[in-house]
């Protein structure tokens, strides 16, 4: 989109539109003074869970956003039709200001919950973070790492598992903050989480500007995104579609 006065890229200069995906900027680079945000990838993650928040958070002044996995390289999503590049391995990252753990389908979530390398790394990183966050079933991975307390949210179909397994109260909200841990509900709720983080990191005015910059003003054609008001039949179909798409 081009206007007579500016392009989208120059319009976003004030919110660090050119923030790099990495933690290797030199000391003279102003980005090194901003928050270091790391997104954990693992086989089978859901695509929007990390990329939605990364789109917004990489616009924050001075921020760096890095995709991290057990090993460097492409990491497959739950559908195996898309991969996202992990630029760093967990062995290369020992400090972050913000950690974000995305969710996945059953295959990816269970494997991550049983992966001692990832769980140990999450615990080590959490010792120094300002914010430790999750999207969707990423909350279950935080729970497996022993980081959930009192209350949290997650994907609606995992609510009872969250409560029975980790002893925390499930809260049906887009995101829930408990101390420095912020959990988001399913998939698209990661964008709401990112706006919350943007306000906490850079102030509400900047968060509002980022929201406008990415034109996040959802008006979906259907009013069917809330599990609390969905019929049993629609819930069953939703889970069926997810299962069929996850390979």
C-alpha positions as CSV (number, residue, x, y, z in Angstrom):
1,X,0.0,0.0,0.0
2,X,1.5,3.4,-1.1
3,X,0.1,6.8,-0.3
4,X,1.1,10.1,-1.9
5,X,3.2,11.1,1.1
6,X,4.7,7.9,2.5
7,X,5.1,4.2,2.3
8,X,4.1,1.7,4.9
9,X,7.8,1.1,5.8
10,X,8.6,4.7,6.5
11,X,5.3,5.2,8.3
12,X,6.4,2.4,10.7
13,X,9.8,3.9,11.5
14,X,8.7,5.2,14.9
15,X,7.8,1.7,16.0
16,X,11.0,0.0,14.8
17,X,9.6,-1.5,11.6
18,X,13.0,-2.7,10.6
19,X,13.8,-4.5,13.9
20,X,16.0,-7.5,13.1
21,X,15.2,-11.1,13.8
22,X,18.2,-11.9,15.8
23,X,20.3,-11.1,18.9
24,X,23.6,-10.3,17.1
25,X,23.3,-6.6,16.5
26,X,26.5,-4.7,17.2
27,X,26.9,-2.5,20.3
28,X,26.5,0.7,18.3
29,X,23.0,-0.5,17.1
30,X,20.2,1.1,19.1
31,X,18.3,-2.2,19.0
32,X,20.6,-3.7,21.5
33,X,19.1,-1.4,24.1
34,X,15.6,-2.8,23.7
35,X,14.0,-6.0,25.0
36,X,15.4,-9.3,23.8
37,X,12.4,-11.4,22.9
38,X,12.8,-15.1,22.1
39,X,10.2,-17.4,20.6
40,X,10.6,-21.1,21.1
41,X,9.9,-23.3,18.1
42,X,9.5,-27.1,18.2
43,X,8.2,-29.7,15.7
44,X,4.4,-29.5,15.3
45,X,3.8,-25.9,16.5
46,X,0.8,-24.0,15.2
47,X,1.9,-21.3,12.7
48,X,0.1,-18.2,14.0
49,X,1.0,-18.9,17.6
50,X,4.6,-17.5,17.2
51,X,4.3,-15.5,14.1
52,X,1.3,-13.4,15.1
53,X,3.0,-12.1,18.3
54,X,6.4,-11.8,16.4
55,X,4.8,-9.5,13.8
56,X,3.7,-7.0,16.5
57,X,6.6,-7.3,19.0
58,X,9.2,-6.8,16.3
59,X,7.8,-3.4,15.8
60,X,8.6,-2.2,19.3
61,X,11.4,0.4,19.5
62,X,14.7,-1.3,20.0
63,X,13.2,-4.8,20.2
64,X,14.9,-7.9,18.8
65,X,12.8,-11.0,18.1
66,X,14.6,-14.3,17.6
67,X,13.2,-17.7,16.6
68,X,14.9,-20.4,18.7
69,X,14.7,-24.2,18.6
70,X,16.5,-27.2,20.0
71,X,18.6,-27.1,16.8
72,X,19.0,-24.3,14.2
73,X,17.2,-24.7,10.9
74,X,13.6,-25.0,9.6
75,X,11.0,-26.2,12.0
76,X,7.7,-27.8,10.7
77,X,4.3,-26.6,11.8
78,X,1.5,-29.0,12.8
79,X,0.3,-29.3,9.2
80,X,3.9,-30.0,7.9
81,X,3.0,-27.7,5.0
82,X,5.0,-24.7,6.4
83,X,8.3,-24.3,8.2
84,X,9.7,-21.4,10.1
85,X,13.5,-20.9,10.4
86,X,15.0,-21.1,13.9
87,X,18.0,-18.8,13.7
88,X,19.4,-19.9,17.1
89,X,19.6,-23.1,19.1
90,X,18.7,-23.2,22.8
91,X,22.4,-23.9,23.5
92,X,23.2,-20.4,22.1
93,X,20.7,-18.4,24.2
94,X,21.0,-18.1,27.9
95,X,19.3,-14.7,28.6
96,X,16.0,-13.2,27.3
97,X,13.8,-10.4,28.6
98,X,10.7,-12.1,27.1
99,X,10.1,-15.8,26.4
100,X,7.2,-16.9,24.3
101,X,6.2,-20.6,24.0
102,X,3.6,-21.3,21.3
103,X,1.1,-24.1,21.2
104,X,0.7,-27.1,19.0
105,X,-1.5,-30.0,18.2
106,X,-1.3,-33.1,20.3
107,X,1.8,-34.5,18.6
108,X,3.8,-31.3,19.1
109,X,2.6,-30.4,22.5
110,X,3.1,-33.9,24.1
111,X,6.5,-34.2,22.5
112,X,7.6,-30.8,23.9
113,X,6.2,-31.6,27.3
114,X,8.3,-34.7,27.4
115,X,11.5,-33.1,26.0
116,X,14.0,-32.6,28.9
117,X,16.2,-30.3,26.8
118,X,13.4,-27.9,26.1
119,X,12.0,-28.0,29.6
120,X,15.4,-27.4,31.3
121,X,16.1,-24.5,28.9
122,X,12.7,-22.9,29.6
123,X,13.3,-23.1,33.4
124,X,16.8,-21.6,33.0
125,X,15.6,-18.8,30.8
126,X,12.6,-18.1,33.1
127,X,15.0,-17.3,36.0
128,X,16.0,-14.0,34.2
129,X,13.0,-13.1,32.1
130,X,10.8,-10.1,32.8
131,X,7.9,-11.9,31.2
132,X,7.4,-15.6,30.4
133,X,4.5,-16.2,28.1
134,X,2.6,-18.8,26.2
135,X,0.0,-19.1,23.5
136,X,-2.6,-21.8,23.2
137,X,-1.3,-25.2,24.5
138,X,2.1,-23.6,25.1
139,X,0.6,-23.1,28.6
140,X,0.8,-26.9,29.1
141,X,4.5,-26.8,28.2
142,X,5.0,-24.1,30.8
143,X,3.1,-26.3,33.2
144,X,5.3,-29.2,32.5
145,X,8.3,-27.0,33.2
146,X,6.7,-26.1,36.6
147,X,6.1,-22.5,35.9
148,X,2.3,-22.2,36.2
149,X,0.8,-20.8,39.4
150,X,-2.9,-20.2,40.6
151,X,-4.6,-19.4,37.2
152,X,-3.9,-19.6,33.5
153,X,-5.6,-19.9,30.2
154,X,-5.0,-22.2,27.2
155,X,-6.8,-23.6,24.2
156,X,-10.5,-24.2,25.2
157,X,-10.3,-28.0,24.5
158,X,-7.3,-28.3,26.9
159,X,-9.0,-26.5,29.8
160,X,-9.8,-29.6,31.9
161,X,-6.4,-31.1,31.3
162,X,-4.7,-27.9,32.4
163,X,-6.6,-27.9,35.7
164,X,-6.3,-31.6,36.5
165,X,-2.7,-31.9,35.5
166,X,-1.2,-28.7,36.9
167,X,-3.6,-27.7,39.6
168,X,-4.3,-24.3,38.3
169,X,-7.6,-22.6,37.6
170,X,-8.5,-22.3,33.9
171,X,-9.8,-18.8,33.1
172,X,-11.7,-18.3,29.9
173,X,-10.1,-15.0,28.8
174,X,-8.0,-14.0,25.9
175,X,-5.0,-13.7,28.1
176,X,-4.3,-14.1,31.8
177,X,-1.5,-12.5,33.8
178,X,-0.2,-14.2,37.0
179,X,2.9,-12.5,38.2
180,X,5.4,-12.4,35.3
181,X,3.7,-15.3,33.5
182,X,1.1,-14.4,30.9
183,X,-0.8,-17.2,29.1
184,X,-3.0,-16.6,26.1
185,X,-5.9,-18.7,24.8
186,X,-5.9,-20.4,21.5
187,X,-3.9,-19.4,18.4
188,X,-5.3,-15.9,17.5
189,X,-5.3,-14.8,21.2
190,X,-1.5,-14.5,20.8
191,X,-2.1,-11.2,19.0
192,X,-3.9,-9.9,22.1
193,X,-1.1,-11.2,24.3
194,X,1.4,-9.3,22.1
195,X,-0.5,-6.1,22.5
196,X,-0.6,-6.6,26.3
197,X,3.2,-7.2,26.2
198,X,3.7,-4.2,24.0
199,X,2.0,-1.9,26.5
200,X,3.9,-3.4,29.4
201,X,7.3,-3.0,27.6
202,X,6.8,0.3,25.7
203,X,3.7,1.9,27.1
204,X,0.1,2.0,26.0
205,X,0.5,4.7,23.4
206,X,3.1,2.7,21.5
207,X,1.0,-0.5,21.8
208,X,-1.9,1.4,20.3
209,X,0.3,2.6,17.5
210,X,1.5,-0.9,16.8
211,X,-2.1,-2.1,16.7
212,X,-2.9,0.5,14.1
213,X,0.3,-0.1,12.2
214,X,-0.7,-3.7,11.6
215,X,-4.4,-2.7,11.3
216,X,-5.6,-5.2,13.9
217,X,-9.3,-4.4,13.9
218,X,-11.0,-7.7,13.7
219,X,-14.6,-8.0,12.4
220,X,-14.9,-11.6,11.5
221,X,-17.8,-12.7,9.3
222,X,-19.0,-15.2,11.9
223,X,-19.6,-15.0,15.6
224,X,-18.3,-18.4,16.3
225,X,-14.9,-18.0,17.9
226,X,-15.9,-18.4,21.5
227,X,-16.1,-21.9,22.8
228,X,-18.4,-20.8,25.7
229,X,-21.2,-20.1,23.2
230,X,-20.4,-22.7,20.6
231,X,-22.7,-25.7,20.1
232,X,-21.4,-29.2,20.9
233,X,-21.7,-30.0,17.2
234,X,-19.5,-27.0,16.2
235,X,-16.9,-27.9,18.8
236,X,-16.7,-31.5,17.5
237,X,-16.3,-30.3,13.9
238,X,-13.6,-27.8,14.9
239,X,-11.6,-30.5,16.7
240,X,-12.1,-32.8,13.7
241,X,-10.8,-30.3,11.3
242,X,-7.7,-29.7,13.5
243,X,-7.1,-33.4,13.8
244,X,-7.4,-33.9,10.0
245,X,-5.0,-31.1,9.2
246,X,-2.3,-32.2,11.6
247,X,0.0,-34.7,10.1
